[in-house]
Amino acid sequence: MRDPAFAAPGQFWRGNIHTHSTRSDGLLAPSEVCKKYRDAGYDFVALTDHFVGLYDYPITDTGAYRGPDFTTLLGAELHSGAMENGEIWHILAVGLPEDFAPNEAPAWTPLEGQETGPQIAQRARDAGAFVAIAHPEWGGLSLADVRSLEAAHAVEVYNHTCALETDRGQGFWHLDRLLDDGRRMMICATDDAHFKFADAFGGWTMVKAEENNPTALLDALKAGHMYASTGPQIHDAVWQRDRACVKCSPAVTITVHGQASAIHTLHGEGLTDVEVPLAALSESPWLRLTVIDRYGKRAWTNPFWK
């Protein structure tokens, strides 16, 4: 069958769903952040400042910065409760209402008795948000941590700022463990830009929707009609019983990953329309696709369940 992200009606819109401004610890004002992404050719951005008392629990109304070819989503990076390593949770929530109620999180130190990470994630999802597990490798999340976030729609599998600043920018180990558990998780790639160094425009999520407006984009994110990228484009993916048919921008490596060590990789030059045999992955209940270009940039599909 055709991968749902590519079978969905509409077109792909390029967006960054994790960004910071002067409303928390970013360098640029919200208007400047939106302008930067609009001028860089993005179709949308979500401002997701840190939702703690230190910054007065910001959810910034960016509606004034929308236009005919650019839109914005409201959101925040939520913090509450302690992970297994004792540090406070970081949870990405896109599509929050402006009146989302603050929790008791004055700063970066977890407090006894405050709302837990799973609890605030569930409250965000109940309020209509798309919820993602933010930079799990950077945060040192344990398997028990990620398993506890039952409200999460997705794992942030690439975070550009974490990749550049700490070389801990991925989340595939955590994603695959949840898939092994049978959790039907999705993926996203983001910048997490603060604009204190060149941390923007490195990771994005391509969302397929009929219109470039907040409602259509949020609905598409929740439905899984997207793929993640740091460069390449994926034009189509069809999952057949014995092969995956892939159309993409020129690539040198195309890999299908499955459970445990199940994998099949094709190498070449200018790969744009290929069939990847799936015999080695016949026992895997889930599959996911990676496209790598000659510069080492990558794109990833959402996991596909047989």
N, C-alpha and C positions, 0 to 999 in steps of 0.2 A: 504494500500500500504506500501511497505517497505520504511523506512525513507531514503531520498536521500543520506545522509552521509554514510549509510551502503550499499546501493545499488550501489554506484559508484564503478567503477573498481579500482583495485590496492590494497594497504595495508595502514594501519595507521602508520604514522610517528609522533613521539613525539617531540614537539618543544616548545620553549619559544620565544614569539614575542615581549617582552618588557624588555629591559635590558640596563644598563648604564655602561660606562667605564670612563677612565681618559680623554676621549675626552670631557666629561662634568663634572658631579659631582660624578662619580663612583670611586671606590678605585683601581680597577685593569685595566691594559692596555688591549686594544682590544684582543690581542693575548691570554692573560691569561683568559679573559672572555670566549672566544671560547673554550679554552682548558678545562676549568672547566665543561662546558656543555658537551663537547665530552666525557670527562672522566666519567661523571655521567650517560652516556648511552643515552643521547639525540641524536636525528637524525639531528636536525637543531636548529639554534638560529638566532634571529634578533637583531642586536645592534641598539638601538634606543635612541641615546643621545639627549640632549636638544638642539633644533634648535633655538638658540638665539645668538646674537652678542657677549655676554660675553665669549662664547666658540667658536667663529668664525664659527657659523652655520655648525656644523659637520654632514656629512653623510659619514661614514667610509667605505672604500672599504675593506671588509673582505674576499675577494676572495682567498687570500693567505692561509687562514686557513681552506679551504675546503679540503676534502679528499674522498676516496672511500665510506666511511660509515658516512660521516658528511658533512653538507652543511650550508650555511649562506644566509640570506636575508638582503638586505640593507634597512635601514629605519631611522626614527627619531621621536622624540616626539616634535610636533609642538606647538608653543606658539604665540598667537597674538590676540589682542583685549580683551575686558572686558566681563566677564559673568555678570549676573544680580547682583551677590554679589560684583562686583567690582574687582575681581581677574582675572588674565590672564588665557586664555584657555590652556588646556592640551589635545592634540589630537594625538592619536597614528596613525602613517602612516608606513606601511610595504610594501616594494617593490618600494620605491622611486628611481628615477634615481639619479646618483651622481651629476648631474648638476641641480637639483631642485633649483630654484632661491630663494635666501634668501628674507625674508620680512624685514620690519623695526621693529625689536624687539630686542633692545639692551640688555635687561635683563628681570626682572620679573615684572616690572610695566607696565601696559597697557598705551599706548600713544594715545592721541587724533588723530584721522584720520588714524591710522594704519589699516592694513588689519584686518578684523574681523575673529573670529573663523570659522564661516560658510564659509567665503570666502577662507581661506587657506585650509580648509578641502576639499572644492570643487576643488581647484587647485591641491591638492595632488591626489584626485581620478582621475581627468582628466589626470594626469601624469602617471597613471597606478597603484597607490597604493591601498592596502586594508586599509580602514580607520575605526578606532574604537574610540568610546567615552571612554576616559581613566578615570579610577577610579572615577566615578561620585559621589559616596557617599562621598569619601574623599574630593573631590573638592567642595562639596556643590552645585552641579548643580541643578537649578530649572527645573521645567517641561518645561517652556518656553525655557530654554537653550537647553535641549536635543531635543526638537521639532525643533529648528532652525538648527540643524546639519543634513540637508537633504542629505548630501553627505556620511554620515556614513553608512558603511556596518553592523557594529556590535557594541554591548555594551560589555565593559570589565566587566563581571559579578563577577570575582574574581581577586583581586590583592593581592599577597602574602605579599609584603612589607607593604601595607596599612593595611592589616588585622593584622599583627604582631605589627606594630608601633603605629597605631591609632585606631584599632578595627573598622575601616570604610573601609572594603575591598570589599564590594559587590556592585552590580549594578542592582539587580533584580527589585527593585521598579521602577527604571527608565525604564528598559527594558519592564516591563509589561504595563506601561502607553503608551509606543510607540506601543506595540502590540494592545492595546485597540483602539488606533487611526487608526489601519489598516496598520501600518508600518511593513514591512516584514524584521525585524531585525534578525541578527545572534548574536552569543555570542562567547567570548573567555575568557580564564583564563590565567593569566600571573604571573611572579615573580615580575617584576619591580625591579630587583635586582641591588643594588649598591655595595654589598659586604663589607659594613661597619659593618654589623652584620650578623647573619645567616638568610639571607633573600632570599636565592636561593633554587630552586628545590621544591617549594611548590605549584605552580599552573602552569598548562601547557595546551596546545591545541593539540589534536590528529587530524592530518590532513590526509585524505585518498587521495592518489594519486598513479599513476602507477610508478612514479620514485621519488627519493629523490633528486630533483634538484630545484633551485629557481623558474624556470618558472612553473613547474608542481605544486609545493606547493602553489605558489601565485594564480594560476588559481583555485586550489581546495578551497583555503580560500574564494575567491570571489564567488565561486559556492555554498558555505555552506557545503562542504564535510568535516565536522569536528565535534568533540564534545569537551567539556571542562572538566577538571578533576583536583582534588587535591589528587587523589589516585586510586579510582576504575576504572575498565575498563568496557566499554559497548561494547558488541560484536555484538549486533543486536537489532533493534527496528522495529516492524511492526505495523502500525496504521490501525486497522480495524474499522468498523462502531461502534461496541459495546465494543471493548476491545483493549488494547495495549499489544502486545506480546514482552517481553523483555528478552534478554540473557545478562548476565553480570558476572563479578567476584563476589564472595560471598558477599552478602549484608544483612543488617538487616531491611532496609526500602527502599521501592520503591514508589515514589509518581508521579502522573500525575497532573500537575497544569493547570488550565484554567482561563478564564476571571472571574473577581470579586472573589467570594468565592468558585468557582467551583474547586473541588479537589477530588481525591481518593487515599488513601494510603494503602499499604500492609506492615505488619510487620511480621518478622519471623527470623529464623536463617539460614544462608547459602542459601539465596535466589539467585538462578542462572538462572532459566528459569521459568518465571511467566507470567500470564495473569492478567492485571489490568482492571477491569470493567470500562466502560466509561459512564454509564448511568447518573451519576451525572454531567457530562460535556457535555451533548448532545447539549446544546445551545451555547457552547463556540466556536467561530470561529477558535481559535488557542489552541494548547496543547503543553506542554513541560514536559520533564521527568527528575526526579532527582533520583539518586542512592546513598545511604548512606551505608558505611560499618560499622563494629563494632567499629572502631576507630573514627567515626565521620567524616571521609573523604568523599567527595562528587564528583559525576560526573554529568554532565548535557548535554542533547541533545539540539540542536538548536530547536527553536519553529517550530512546524509543523502546517501547515494551511490546514484545511479540504477542 
